[in-house]
Amino acid sequence: MKPDPYAPVLAPGTALIDSHCHLDARAWDDDAGVDGVVARAHQAGVTHMVAIGSGYGFESANRAHAVASRHDRVVCSVGLHPHDASEYTEGRLADMLALRGPAGTVNTRAGRVVALGEMGLDYHYDYSPRDLQRAAFRAQLAAARELELPVIIHDRDSDGETLTILDDMRAFDTGVLFHCYTGDVGYMEAITGRGGYISIPGIVTFKNGDVMREVAARTPLDRLLIETDSPFLTPVPFRGRKNEPAFVGLVAVKVAEVRGMTPEAVAEAAAGNTRRYFGF
């Protein structure tokens, strides 16, 4: 008998947060599809989700904000993915940042923008020219400093340049989270040593995920988050189907295994870190 993908895998009452998921209609057919994903996540015991307003063009920000406004246990980020850096203009960035609401207000409703990102550098695909990636990245980091918001970082094959730019822009002063971390232990230590955070995705369950498991085992517990990066990187045993926030408990289970902890303890620690980092 096949396992029920939406059955809770942790004890009832455990805080379980997906710190990074793309609840975008372009990934889930339409708004009704997105709302179904959110409902299934709650069914599986997920208490909150961070909807990422980046990755599907500039309109990702508007769509993530709309989802967070519809669901009281969803908050969002806004940003420009390095793949889309060719779309960057100062005017578009200003429009995106306006989703946060009036400057100086403390907005505690569910639709509050809690971070900027995901942003960064992707030299693996180079869908946007590298000079434009750098420019869009720096502009968003400058905005984050001005607004005192933490950032969500995408870093792929930049050979350390992402970290160099973060240092140059003093980004760690307001908060840096490397999402879907795929580096080694040494790079993790460089990030957490600066006060940054690491988010572990479903790769930790993959057969070829030995490096990820080592990172998950050695990341300081107070710097560790968990995520799905849905609809991508579906964890075992549901490889082959679209990833959903409902599966984030499986990440907690595997991280707990490599750390010698209970899944509930890992989930609670990661949830506390997520709330502290994003301020909700």
KABELMO-V354457 format. One record per residue. RES is the residue in one letter. PHI is phi in radians with two decimals (* if undefined). PSI is psi in radians with two decimals (* if undefined). Layout:
BEGIN
{{RES & PHI & PSI} {RES & PHI & PSI}}
END
This chain:
BEGIN
{{M & * & 2.27} {K & -1.27 & 2.51} {P & -1.18 & 2.61} {D & -1.33 & 2.03} {P & -1.16 & -0.30} {Y & -1.93 & 0.19} {A & -1.37 & 2.34} {P & -1.01 & 2.43} {V & -1.87 & -0.10} {L & -2.01 & 2.86} {A & -1.09 & 2.52} {P & -0.97 & 2.46} {G & 1.55 & -0.07} {T & -1.28 & 2.31} {A & -1.22 & 2.20} {L & -2.47 & 1.99} {I & -2.12 & 2.31} {D & -1.55 & 1.89} {S & -1.39 & -0.07} {H & -2.82 & 1.83} {C & -2.53 & 2.56} {H & -1.72 & 1.69} {L & -1.67 & 1.08} {D & -1.89 & 2.34} {A & -1.01 & -0.46} {R & -1.20 & -0.38} {A & -1.62 & -0.39} {W & -2.19 & 0.45} {D & 1.38 & -0.86} {D & -2.91 & -3.11} {D & -1.10 & -0.62} {A & -1.11 & -0.65} {G & -1.11 & -0.72} {V & -1.10 & -0.79} {D & -1.10 & -0.58} {G & -1.14 & -0.68} {V & -1.08 & -0.78} {V & -1.08 & -0.76} {A & -1.10 & -0.72} {R & -1.18 & -0.58} {A & -1.12 & -0.78} {H & -1.09 & -0.67} {Q & -1.03 & -0.63} {A & -1.46 & 0.03} {G & 1.69 & 0.12} {V & -1.32 & 2.18} {T & -1.54 & -0.61} {H & -2.57 & 2.80} {M & -2.42 & 2.53} {V & -1.86 & 1.90} {A & -1.45 & 2.20} {I & -1.59 & 2.08} {G & -1.59 & 0.95} {S & -2.79 & 2.58} {G & 2.05 & -0.28} {Y & -2.24 & 0.76} {G & 1.46 & 3.10} {F & -1.05 & -0.52} {E & -1.21 & -0.21} {S & -0.96 & -0.67} {A & -1.09 & -0.82} {N & -1.08 & -0.72} {R & -1.22 & -0.68} {A & -1.13 & -0.71} {H & -1.11 & -0.67} {A & -1.14 & -0.72} {V & -1.11 & -0.79} {A & -1.11 & -0.55} {S & -1.27 & -0.46} {R & -1.47 & -0.42} {H & -2.16 & 2.16} {D & -1.29 & -0.19} {R & -1.96 & 0.43} {V & -2.16 & 2.24} {V & -2.01 & 3.03} {C & -2.50 & 2.85} {S & -2.00 & 2.91} {V & -2.35 & 2.51} {G & -3.12 & -3.13} {L & -2.17 & 2.02} {H & -1.17 & 2.57} {P & -1.02 & -0.50} {H & -1.04 & -0.52} {D & -1.82 & 0.26} {A & -1.06 & -0.42} {S & -1.12 & -0.31} {E & -1.49 & -0.10} {Y & -1.15 & 2.31} {T & -2.50 & 2.77} {E & -1.07 & -0.67} {G & -1.13 & -0.73} {R & -1.16 & -0.66} {L & -1.10 & -0.73} {A & -1.08 & -0.73} {D & -1.08 & -0.72} {M & -1.14 & -0.76} {L & -1.20 & -0.43} {A & -1.14 & -0.34} {L & -1.10 & -0.35} {R & -1.22 & -0.36} {G & 1.77 & -3.14} {P & -0.98 & 2.42} {A & -1.07 & 2.44} {G & 1.51 & -0.08} {T & -1.61 & 2.65} {V & -1.83 & 1.85} {N & -1.83 & 1.91} {T & -1.75 & 0.09} {R & -1.20 & 2.87} {A & -1.07 & -0.49} {G & -1.44 & 0.13} {R & -1.09 & 2.37} {V & -1.36 & 2.09} {V & -1.81 & -0.12} {A & -2.89 & 2.89} {L & -1.87 & 2.37} {G & 2.37 & 3.11} {E & -1.41 & 2.56} {M & -2.46 & 2.92} {G & 2.54 & -2.51} {L & -2.28 & 2.40} {D & -2.34 & 1.72} {Y & -1.70 & 0.14} {H & -1.40 & -0.88} {Y & -1.66 & -0.54} {D & 0.90 & 0.78} {Y & -1.16 & -0.45} {S & -2.08 & 2.57} {P & -0.98 & 2.56} {R & -1.13 & -0.61} {D & -1.14 & -0.59} {L & -1.29 & -0.61} {Q & -1.04 & -0.81} {R & -1.08 & -0.76} {A & -1.12 & -0.80} {A & -1.14 & -0.67} {F & -1.09 & -0.88} {R & -1.11 & -0.67} {A & -1.11 & -0.72} {Q & -1.22 & -0.66} {L & -1.12 & -0.67} {A & -1.10 & -0.71} {A & -1.13 & -0.70} {A & -1.09 & -0.70} {R & -1.12 & -0.74} {E & -1.14 & -0.70} {L & -1.55 & -0.09} {E & 0.99 & 0.84} {L & -1.96 & 2.53} {P & -1.27 & 2.87} {V & -2.15 & 2.68} {I & -1.96 & 2.15} {I & -1.87 & 2.32} {H & -1.85 & 2.15} {D & -2.40 & 1.99} {R & -2.41 & 2.05} {D & 1.02 & 0.59} {S & -1.56 & -0.07} {D & 0.95 & 0.75} {G & 1.54 & -0.14} {E & -1.15 & -0.60} {T & -1.01 & -0.82} {L & -1.13 & -0.65} {T & -1.07 & -0.77} {I & -1.16 & -0.72} {L & -1.03 & -0.72} {D & -1.13 & -0.81} {D & -1.06 & -0.63} {M & -1.59 & 0.06} {R & 0.96 & 0.69} {A & -1.19 & -0.49} {F & -1.17 & -0.26} {D & -1.12 & -0.56} {T & -1.93 & -0.09} {G & 2.06 & 2.23} {V & -2.30 & 2.21} {L & -2.16 & 2.08} {F & -1.52 & 1.89} {H & -1.48 & 2.76} {C & 0.76 & 0.92} {Y & -1.08 & 2.29} {T & -2.26 & 0.18} {G & -1.43 & -2.97} {D & -1.71 & -3.10} {V & -1.13 & -0.69} {G & -1.06 & -0.74} {Y & -1.20 & -0.70} {M & -0.99 & -0.77} {E & -1.15 & -0.58} {A & -1.15 & -0.66} {I & -1.26 & -0.90} {T & -1.20 & -0.51} {G & -1.13 & -0.41} {R & -1.55 & 0.01} {G & 1.67 & 0.15} {G & -1.45 & 3.01} {Y & -2.09 & 2.72} {I & -2.17 & 2.31} {S & -1.97 & 2.23} {I & -1.70 & 2.20} {P & -1.72 & -3.03} {G & -1.12 & -0.21} {I & -0.96 & -0.47} {V & -1.07 & -0.34} {T & -1.64 & -0.13} {F & -1.28 & 2.66} {K & -1.01 & -0.66} {N & -1.68 & 0.41} {G & -1.69 & 0.57} {D & -1.07 & -0.74} {V & -1.13 & -0.74} {M & -1.07 & -0.70} {R & -1.15 & -0.66} {E & -1.13 & -0.74} {V & -1.09 & -0.78} {A & -1.07 & -0.60} {A & -1.28 & -0.52} {R & -1.90 & -0.15} {T & -1.14 & 2.31} {P & -0.93 & 2.34} {L & -1.04 & -0.54} {D & -1.43 & 0.08} {R & -2.14 & 0.22} {L & -1.90 & 2.29} {L & -2.15 & 2.88} {I & -2.22 & 2.68} {E & -2.71 & 2.92} {T & -1.81 & -0.56} {D & 0.98 & 0.51} {S & -1.02 & 2.50} {P & -1.60 & 0.34} {F & -1.80 & 2.86} {L & 1.03 & 0.85} {T & -1.04 & 2.27} {P & -1.31 & 2.78} {V & -1.11 & 2.38} {P & -1.78 & 0.39} {F & -1.91 & 0.43} {R & -0.96 & 2.48} {G & 1.75 & -0.22} {R & -2.06 & 2.86} {K & -1.16 & 2.39} {N & -1.30 & 2.60} {E & -2.44 & 2.71} {P & -0.98 & -0.44} {A & -1.00 & -0.38} {F & -1.61 & 0.04} {V & -1.15 & -0.43} {G & -1.06 & -0.54} {L & -1.16 & -0.55} {V & -1.16 & -0.76} {A & -1.05 & -0.70} {V & -1.08 & -0.81} {K & -1.23 & -0.71} {V & -1.07 & -0.71} {A & -1.08 & -0.69} {E & -1.05 & -0.80} {V & -1.36 & -0.32} {R & -1.69 & -0.15} {G & 1.22 & 0.65} {M & -2.13 & 3.02} {T & -1.45 & 2.62} {P & -1.01 & -0.63} {E & -1.13 & -0.68} {A & -1.15 & -0.71} {V & -1.12 & -0.82} {A & -1.07 & -0.76} {E & -1.12 & -0.74} {A & -1.12 & -0.79} {A & -1.12 & -0.67} {A & -1.13 & -0.74} {G & -1.09 & -0.71} {N & -1.12 & -0.70} {T & -1.13 & -0.81} {R & -1.09 & -0.73} {R & -1.14 & -0.76} {Y & -1.13 & -0.84} {F & -1.56 & -0.20} {G & 1.28 & 0.68} {F & -2.28 & *}}
END
